[in-house]
Amino acid sequence: MTELSTKQQYLILVATSLGVLMSPLLASMIILGLPAIGSEFQVSARDLGWINTAYVLANVIFLVPASWFVNRIGYKKSFIIGTAILAATAFLAAVSPNYAVLLASRALSGIGVAFLVITGIAIITRVFPPDKRGFAIAINTTMVYIGGTVGPALGGTLTELFGWRSPFLLIIPLVLLSGILLSLFMKTEFTVPVRKFDGIGAVLYALAMFALVFGITTITDSGSLLIAGIGLLLFIAFIWYEMRKENPLLRVRLFAENKRFARSSYAALLNYAAIYAVTYMVSLYLQSVGQLSAAETGFILLFQPLVQAIATPAVGKFSGKVDAKYLTTAGMIMTIIGLLLLSGLGLSMTNVALYIIIAQVFTAFGVSLFSAPNTTTIMSSVKPEEYSMASSLVSVFRMAGMLLSMAVCMTVISVIVGSTALLGPAVYAEFTAALRISMLISVALSFVGLFFSWFRGPAPNQQ
């Protein structure tokens, strides 16, 4: 879209970035309210994890079929639909009378965010020329970190002053503003020719993901291993079906045909699997074992996203000039150091806040070095007509990584703490052990991601 002026390009970037801001802002704000939610609805430490897991699971299930709808109805319309869904579900969460309604609202909000994340990166990739694309994607990624930066402190303060429902109310006007801005600034609609919708593939994919995640996260419950096994079989059937279909829901063959795209996607999956649940676990640790308030915890947790928000744009400027494997591999190493530090948290520690901040700084630089170059690599390794598909896959792998991260932590809590135990002094020792084990598993995932990050295949100018 070279006919757009520079001003128009950046106004569109502002609109899409504001939309992308909503997901991390809401997620990071609500984490500080988990203890209050658990107390009000009498929910165990493990089941509190479903506040985020329900949202991420719905998101990752809907992302793949949503890319077909986005191509059919257009990027602009899809983005506006996403903002409307997210605003409505934020209101539903704010007035939830019980835990079941709250979980339902979180799942529905995952569907709304699916539209935003698919169209956000796809619009930017269409609007900006290749020489500016890396920087624009870095700015878009930075908004994720800005949401994570202000979210903990803002969410902790709002929860302490007005209760855990107040962060949801704050989201409503912000997300509506994002939709209004895009409708005003983006005059052109982007559509891609689509073929018949792959309904069988969509059903197989949804059932497989749900069964896998539910079975793994409730692994200590009767029948959960069977459910997880069924999910794995369904996922294998989905891949087999998609490989043989002429117009598949998900272009599985692309992973075999494009090594750079595939390995960059695997690296993204493992990176998010290693880091996503850290905030969840550390937040519960600080408010339980550390005996800190929600506001105090929020201010401690803001350091990681704050560093990421500052460092990511600088890294984005180099993402088009340096082979991504150097930046992303260095990022994975920094992340491993941060996770190893967090695995050292114990029941009684002096200067625990400073210790966690230092660990966060390492993790933050790691994520900054990894995220924008890796996303730019993925988007630059496909054809223009595949942008929305690649954009949806970027989000699928990110969300799948988040699901894996939450599944690991919830499973470890189930095994070590118990599936029904409330987070009180009686289980502080067990919860601390669960946190330590979860961080060490995350380190192991990061080492696997390190391999894919370095051996991702030659850059386009080397092919």
C-alpha positions as semicolon CSV with decimal commas, in nm:
position;residue;x (nm);y (nm);z (nm)
1;M;0,000;0,000;0,000
2;T;0,263;0,251;-0,112
3;E;-0,010;0,502;-0,201
4;L;-0,062;0,570;0,169
5;S;0,124;0,868;0,309
6;T;0,365;0,827;0,597
7;K;0,116;1,005;0,823
8;Q;-0,161;0,762;0,730
9;Q;0,068;0,464;0,785
10;Y;0,155;0,575;1,136
11;L;-0,204;0,665;1,226
12;I;-0,301;0,309;1,131
13;L;-0,011;0,182;1,340
14;V;-0,143;0,378;1,639
15;A;-0,490;0,229;1,598
16;T;-0,374;-0,133;1,563
17;S;-0,119;-0,096;1,842
18;L;-0,387;0,035;2,077
19;G;-0,593;-0,272;1,999
20;V;-0,298;-0,501;2,065
21;L;-0,242;-0,321;2,396
22;M;-0,574;-0,447;2,534
23;S;-0,485;-0,814;2,569
24;P;-0,171;-0,780;2,785
25;L;-0,320;-0,491;2,980
26;L;-0,625;-0,694;3,077
27;A;-0,425;-1,010;3,145
28;S;-0,162;-0,841;3,362
29;M;-0,418;-0,636;3,555
30;I;-0,641;-0,933;3,640
31;I;-0,350;-1,145;3,765
32;L;-0,316;-0,912;4,063
33;G;-0,680;-0,978;4,146
34;L;-0,650;-1,359;4,153
35;P;-0,617;-1,391;4,531
36;A;-0,924;-1,170;4,578
37;I;-1,119;-1,373;4,320
38;G;-1,015;-1,696;4,490
39;S;-1,129;-1,562;4,826
40;E;-1,466;-1,435;4,697
41;F;-1,557;-1,744;4,496
42;Q;-1,364;-1,999;4,712
43;V;-1,148;-2,121;4,423
44;S;-0,831;-2,331;4,464
45;A;-0,484;-2,217;4,355
46;R;-0,490;-2,455;4,058
47;D;-0,835;-2,354;3,937
48;L;-0,743;-1,985;3,957
49;G;-0,515;-2,062;3,664
50;W;-0,824;-2,111;3,448
51;I;-0,885;-1,735;3,460
52;N;-0,604;-1,700;3,206
53;T;-0,617;-2,049;3,061
54;A;-0,983;-2,017;2,951
55;Y;-0,897;-1,693;2,771
56;V;-0,586;-1,832;2,602
57;L;-0,752;-2,164;2,511
58;A;-1,048;-1,995;2,341
59;N;-0,808;-1,766;2,164
60;V;-0,585;-2,041;2,028
61;I;-0,887;-2,251;1,921
62;F;-1,047;-1,962;1,733
63;L;-0,731;-1,815;1,579
64;V;-0,699;-2,073;1,302
65;P;-1,057;-2,059;1,167
66;A;-1,064;-1,684;1,231
67;S;-0,795;-1,630;0,966
68;W;-1,043;-1,763;0,706
69;F;-1,315;-1,523;0,826
70;V;-1,068;-1,233;0,831
71;N;-0,973;-1,299;0,468
72;R;-1,339;-1,326;0,369
73;I;-1,486;-1,018;0,539
74;G;-1,170;-0,802;0,537
75;Y;-0,905;-0,688;0,783
76;K;-1,076;-0,362;0,880
77;K;-1,418;-0,514;0,952
78;S;-1,258;-0,798;1,146
79;F;-1,060;-0,560;1,365
80;I;-1,370;-0,357;1,450
81;I;-1,568;-0,676;1,528
82;G;-1,289;-0,781;1,762
83;T;-1,301;-0,454;1,955
84;A;-1,680;-0,484;1,996
85;I;-1,656;-0,841;2,129
86;L;-1,379;-0,752;2,372
87;A;-1,570;-0,451;2,508
88;A;-1,886;-0,658;2,562
89;T;-1,704;-0,943;2,736
90;A;-1,511;-0,703;2,961
91;F;-1,845;-0,571;3,082
92;L;-1,972;-0,925;3,139
93;A;-1,661;-1,005;3,346
94;A;-1,709;-0,691;3,554
95;V;-2,063;-0,792;3,655
96;S;-1,999;-1,167;3,694
97;P;-2,216;-1,310;3,976
98;N;-2,010;-1,630;4,005
99;Y;-1,690;-1,797;3,891
100;A;-1,855;-1,981;3,600
101;V;-1,975;-1,657;3,440
102;L;-1,632;-1,502;3,488
103;L;-1,467;-1,797;3,311
104;A;-1,722;-1,776;3,027
105;S;-1,650;-1,405;2,981
106;R;-1,278;-1,474;2,968
107;A;-1,327;-1,742;2,703
108;L;-1,542;-1,511;2,490
109;S;-1,288;-1,231;2,522
110;G;-1,030;-1,471;2,375
111;I;-1,242;-1,485;2,059
112;G;-1,250;-1,105;2,036
113;V;-0,875;-1,077;2,082
114;A;-0,822;-1,338;1,807
115;F;-0,963;-1,091;1,553
116;L;-0,738;-0,815;1,685
117;V;-0,410;-1,004;1,684
118;I;-0,462;-1,156;1,337
119;T;-0,556;-0,829;1,172
120;G;-0,309;-0,613;1,366
121;I;0,011;-0,768;1,229
122;A;-0,148;-0,839;0,887
123;I;-0,254;-0,474;0,845
124;I;0,091;-0,347;0,945
125;T;0,260;-0,588;0,703
126;R;0,033;-0,466;0,421
127;V;0,063;-0,095;0,503
128;F;0,437;-0,062;0,564
129;P;0,709;-0,122;0,301
130;P;0,976;-0,386;0,380
131;D;1,239;-0,131;0,492
132;K;1,003;0,005;0,761
133;R;0,817;-0,315;0,845
134;G;1,057;-0,438;1,114
135;F;1,035;-0,112;1,304
136;A;0,653;-0,100;1,273
137;I;0,621;-0,457;1,402
138;A;0,858;-0,367;1,687
139;I;0,635;-0,073;1,783
140;N;0,332;-0,302;1,772
141;T;0,516;-0,556;1,988
142;T;0,624;-0,280;2,225
143;M;0,259;-0,201;2,295
144;V;0,227;-0,554;2,428
145;Y;0,504;-0,475;2,674
146;I;0,360;-0,136;2,761
147;G;0,037;-0,313;2,851
148;G;0,238;-0,551;3,064
149;T;0,431;-0,259;3,214
150;V;0,140;-0,049;3,338
151;G;-0,087;-0,349;3,394
152;P;0,059;-0,486;3,720
153;A;0,086;-0,153;3,899
154;L;-0,244;-0,025;3,761
155;G;-0,425;-0,353;3,826
156;G;-0,285;-0,385;4,177
157;T;-0,384;-0,030;4,266
158;L;-0,734;-0,061;4,115
159;T;-0,789;-0,396;4,288
160;E;-0,680;-0,255;4,623
161;L;-0,894;0,058;4,591
162;F;-1,203;-0,059;4,400
163;G;-1,192;-0,440;4,388
164;W;-1,094;-0,695;4,123
165;R;-1,381;-0,600;3,889
166;S;-1,256;-0,247;3,824
167;P;-0,981;-0,337;3,570
168;F;-1,245;-0,484;3,337
169;L;-1,439;-0,156;3,341
170;L;-1,125;0,036;3,244
171;I;-1,080;-0,180;2,934
172;I;-1,418;-0,093;2,780
173;P;-1,356;0,268;2,667
174;L;-0,999;0,193;2,561
175;V;-1,089;-0,095;2,331
176;L;-1,380;0,097;2,179
177;L;-1,142;0,387;2,107
178;S;-0,914;0,148;1,919
179;G;-1,197;0,042;1,687
180;I;-1,309;0,399;1,627
181;L;-0,956;0,513;1,540
182;L;-0,907;0,237;1,283
183;S;-1,244;0,305;1,121
184;L;-1,147;0,671;1,080
185;F;-0,787;0,632;0,960
186;M;-0,803;0,319;0,744
187;K;-1,011;0,397;0,438
188;T;-0,912;0,089;0,237
189;E;-1,030;-0,264;0,311
190;F;-0,795;-0,561;0,262
191;T;-0,945;-0,891;0,153
192;V;-0,796;-1,213;0,020
193;P;-0,979;-1,463;-0,204
194;V;-1,095;-1,761;0,003
195;R;-1,209;-2,110;-0,081
196;K;-1,468;-2,326;0,089
197;F;-1,440;-2,324;0,469
198;D;-1,281;-2,638;0,614
199;G;-1,546;-2,722;0,875
200;I;-1,418;-3,072;0,951
201;G;-1,068;-2,939;1,010
202;A;-1,203;-2,665;1,239
203;V;-1,395;-2,917;1,452
204;L;-1,100;-3,157;1,476
205;Y;-0,868;-2,872;1,573
206;A;-1,102;-2,730;1,839
207;L;-1,174;-3,068;2,000
208;A;-0,806;-3,166;1,996
209;M;-0,688;-2,845;2,162
210;F;-0,960;-2,848;2,427
211;A;-0,907;-3,214;2,519
212;L;-0,530;-3,178;2,533
213;V;-0,529;-2,866;2,752
214;F;-0,810;-2,980;2,981
215;G;-0,656;-3,325;3,024
216;I;-0,309;-3,193;3,102
217;T;-0,412;-2,914;3,340
218;T;-0,636;-3,148;3,543
219;I;-0,397;-3,441;3,524
220;T;-0,448;-3,544;3,888
221;D;-0,824;-3,582;3,838
222;S;-0,982;-3,914;3,744
223;G;-1,003;-3,965;3,368
224;S;-0,781;-3,669;3,277
225;L;-0,507;-3,882;3,124
226;L;-0,765;-4,048;2,900
227;I;-0,897;-3,708;2,789
228;A;-0,543;-3,588;2,714
229;G;-0,478;-3,907;2,516
230;I;-0,793;-3,854;2,311
231;G;-0,682;-3,496;2,246
232;L;-0,344;-3,616;2,119
233;L;-0,508;-3,866;1,884
234;L;-0,745;-3,597;1,755
235;F;-0,452;-3,363;1,694
236;I;-0,270;-3,632;1,494
237;A;-0,592;-3,691;1,296
238;F;-0,618;-3,316;1,232
239;I;-0,264;-3,298;1,092
240;W;-0,322;-3,608;0,876
241;Y;-0,648;-3,463;0,742
242;E;-0,502;-3,118;0,670
243;M;-0,199;-3,264;0,489
244;R;-0,430;-3,436;0,240
245;K;-0,687;-3,160;0,189
246;E;-0,657;-2,936;-0,116
247;N;-0,783;-2,626;0,068
248;P;-0,696;-2,688;0,434
249;L;-0,794;-2,482;0,735
250;L;-0,429;-2,470;0,836
251;R;-0,150;-2,501;0,580
252;V;0,037;-2,775;0,764
253;R;0,247;-2,842;0,453
254;L;0,406;-2,498;0,493
255;F;0,598;-2,628;0,793
256;A;0,757;-2,897;0,576
257;E;0,813;-2,669;0,276
258;N;0,953;-2,361;0,457
259;K;1,217;-2,452;0,717
260;R;1,285;-2,092;0,823
261;F;0,915;-2,028;0,881
262;A;0,870;-2,357;1,069
263;R;1,169;-2,330;1,300
264;S;1,102;-1,965;1,378
265;S;0,747;-2,065;1,473
266;Y;0,873;-2,347;1,695
267;A;1,113;-2,106;1,865
268;A;0,824;-1,866;1,933
269;L;0,614;-2,148;2,080
270;L;0,891;-2,249;2,321
271;N;0,981;-1,892;2,414
272;Y;0,626;-1,813;2,523
273;A;0,595;-2,154;2,688
274;A;0,895;-2,064;2,902
275;I;0,795;-1,714;3,012
276;Y;0,416;-1,664;3,006
277;A;0,321;-1,818;3,342
278;V;0,608;-1,650;3,528
279;T;0,392;-1,350;3,619
280;Y;0,112;-1,578;3,736
281;M;0,341;-1,779;3,964
282;V;0,545;-1,486;4,097
283;S;0,230;-1,282;4,163
284;L;0,081;-1,560;4,375
285;Y;0,418;-1,607;4,549
286;L;0,454;-1,240;4,644
287;Q;0,095;-1,205;4,767
288;S;0,101;-1,530;4,964
289;V;0,450;-1,629;5,079
290;G;0,579;-1,271;5,050
291;Q;0,275;-1,124;5,226
292;L;0,267;-0,820;4,996
293;S;-0,041;-0,628;4,889
294;A;-0,174;-0,631;4,533
295;A;-0,040;-0,279;4,472
296;E;0,307;-0,363;4,608
297;T;0,320;-0,678;4,397
298;G;0,214;-0,483;4,090
299;F;0,498;-0,233;4,124
300;I;0,753;-0,515;4,156
301;L;0,618;-0,696;3,850
302;L;0,629;-0,387;3,626
303;F;1,008;-0,398;3,584
304;Q;1,015;-0,675;3,325
305;P;0,760;-0,526;3,083
306;L;0,905;-0,179;3,143
307;V;1,250;-0,290;3,026
308;Q;1,089;-0,473;2,733
309;A;0,896;-0,161;2,630
310;I;1,218;0,040;2,621
311;A;1,445;-0,219;2,460
312;T;1,218;-0,373;2,194
313;P;1,196;-0,071;1,955
314;A;1,576;-0,043;1,957
315;V;1,607;-0,411;1,871
316;G;1,341;-0,374;1,600
317;K;1,562;-0,130;1,409
318;F;1,822;-0,402;1,366
319;S;1,582;-0,686;1,289
320;G;1,595;-0,620;0,914
321;K;1,972;-0,569;0,904
322;V;2,102;-0,866;1,107
323;D;2,016;-1,233;1,067
324;A;1,752;-1,300;1,329
325;K;1,932;-1,604;1,468
326;Y;2,195;-1,388;1,640
327;L;1,947;-1,164;1,820
328;T;1,694;-1,434;1,906
329;T;1,952;-1,684;2,033
330;A;2,109;-1,421;2,256
331;G;1,758;-1,347;2,382
332;M;1,692;-1,710;2,470
333;I;2,019;-1,723;2,669
334;M;1,921;-1,413;2,868
335;T;1,579;-1,566;2,935
336;I;1,737;-1,884;3,068
337;I;1,945;-1,681;3,316
338;G;1,634;-1,501;3,442
339;L;1,439;-1,825;3,484
340;L;1,727;-1,989;3,672
341;L;1,728;-1,697;3,914
342;L;1,353;-1,732;3,973
343;S;1,396;-2,102;4,043
344;G;1,598;-1,999;4,347
345;L;1,302;-1,836;4,527
346;G;1,243;-1,984;4,871
347;L;1,014;-1,967;5,173
348;S;1,216;-1,705;5,360
349;M;1,439;-1,466;5,168
350;T;1,590;-1,127;5,240
351;N;1,557;-0,858;4,973
352;V;1,319;-1,082;4,776
353;A;1,183;-0,783;4,581
354;L;1,531;-0,685;4,455
355;Y;1,608;-1,048;4,372
356;I;1,293;-1,081;4,159
357;I;1,359;-0,746;3,987
358;I;1,709;-0,859;3,885
359;A;1,566;-1,183;3,746
360;Q;1,302;-0,983;3,558
361;V;1,563;-0,759;3,396
362;F;1,744;-1,062;3,250
363;T;1,417;-1,208;3,124
364;A;1,309;-0,872;2,983
365;F;1,622;-0,826;2,773
366;G;1,584;-1,184;2,658
367;V;1,229;-1,131;2,537
368;S;1,321;-0,799;2,372
369;L;1,602;-0,956;2,174
370;F;1,379;-1,246;2,069
371;S;1,028;-1,123;1,992
372;A;1,039;-0,858;1,718
373;P;1,319;-1,018;1,509
374;N;1,150;-1,357;1,528
375;T;0,808;-1,219;1,426
376;T;0,966;-1,021;1,140
377;T;1,141;-1,339;1,024
378;I;0,815;-1,532;1,016
379;M;0,624;-1,263;0,826
380;S;0,910;-1,207;0,579
381;S;0,938;-1,576;0,493
382;V;0,592;-1,601;0,331
383;K;0,422;-1,450;0,024
384;P;0,197;-1,141;0,053
385;E;-0,118;-1,347;-0,007
386;E;-0,020;-1,558;0,295
387;Y;0,019;-1,266;0,539
388;S;-0,308;-1,318;0,725
389;M;-0,243;-1,691;0,748
390;A;0,110;-1,630;0,876
391;S;-0,020;-1,362;1,114
392;S;-0,273;-1,605;1,256
393;L;-0,004;-1,871;1,291
394;V;0,222;-1,626;1,477
395;S;-0,064;-1,574;1,721
396;V;-0,147;-1,946;1,735
397;F;0,207;-2,037;1,831
398;R;0,224;-1,752;2,081
399;M;-0,103;-1,856;2,241
400;A;-0,014;-2,226;2,225
401;G;0,306;-2,139;2,408
402;M;0,104;-1,953;2,670
403;L;-0,125;-2,254;2,706
404;L;0,172;-2,486;2,749
405;S;0,321;-2,250;3,006
406;M;-0,001;-2,238;3,209
407;A;-0,051;-2,614;3,169
408;V;0,296;-2,680;3,310
409;C;0,239;-2,459;3,614
410;M;-0,116;-2,583;3,681
411;T;-0,004;-2,945;3,647
412;V;0,288;-2,894;3,886
413;I;0,057;-2,720;4,136
414;S;-0,190;-3,008;4,106
415;V;0,080;-3,265;4,179
416;I;0,271;-3,077;4,451
417;V;0,004;-2,861;4,620
418;G;-0,316;-3,044;4,530
419;S;-0,605;-2,968;4,296
420;T;-0,847;-2,838;4,561
421;A;-0,618;-2,671;4,817
422;L;-0,673;-2,301;4,876
423;L;-0,356;-2,091;4,874
424;G;-0,298;-2,041;5,249
425;P;-0,008;-2,069;5,498
426;A;-0,058;-2,446;5,525
427;V;0,059;-2,499;5,166
428;Y;0,317;-2,221;5,127
429;A;0,609;-2,468;5,132
430;E;0,446;-2,686;4,867
431;F;0,361;-2,386;4,648
432;T;0,720;-2,259;4,666
433;A;0,842;-2,604;4,558
434;A;0,591;-2,598;4,270
435;L;0,721;-2,257;4,161
436;R;1,079;-2,385;4,162
437;I;0,996;-2,694;3,957
438;S;0,791;-2,489;3,709
439;M;1,081;-2,250;3,647
440;L;1,324;-2,539;3,591
441;I;1,086;-2,695;3,337
442;S;1,071;-2,354;3,166
443;V;1,452;-2,351;3,150
444;A;1,443;-2,691;2,977
445;L;1,190;-2,560;2,722
446;S;1,414;-2,258;2,658
447;F;1,710;-2,482;2,577
448;V;1,502;-2,661;2,312
449;G;1,394;-2,320;2,178
450;L;1,761;-2,223;2,165
451;F;1,822;-2,498;1,909
452;F;1,539;-2,387;1,679
453;S;1,639;-2,024;1,717
454;W;1,997;-2,080;1,598
455;F;1,932;-2,349;1,336
456;R;1,636;-2,177;1,169
457;G;1,764;-2,187;0,813
458;P;1,929;-1,928;0,586
459;A;1,804;-1,570;0,564
460;P;1,621;-1,470;0,240
461;N;1,927;-1,292;0,100
462;Q;2,130;-1,611;0,150
463;Q;1,888;-1,838;-0,038
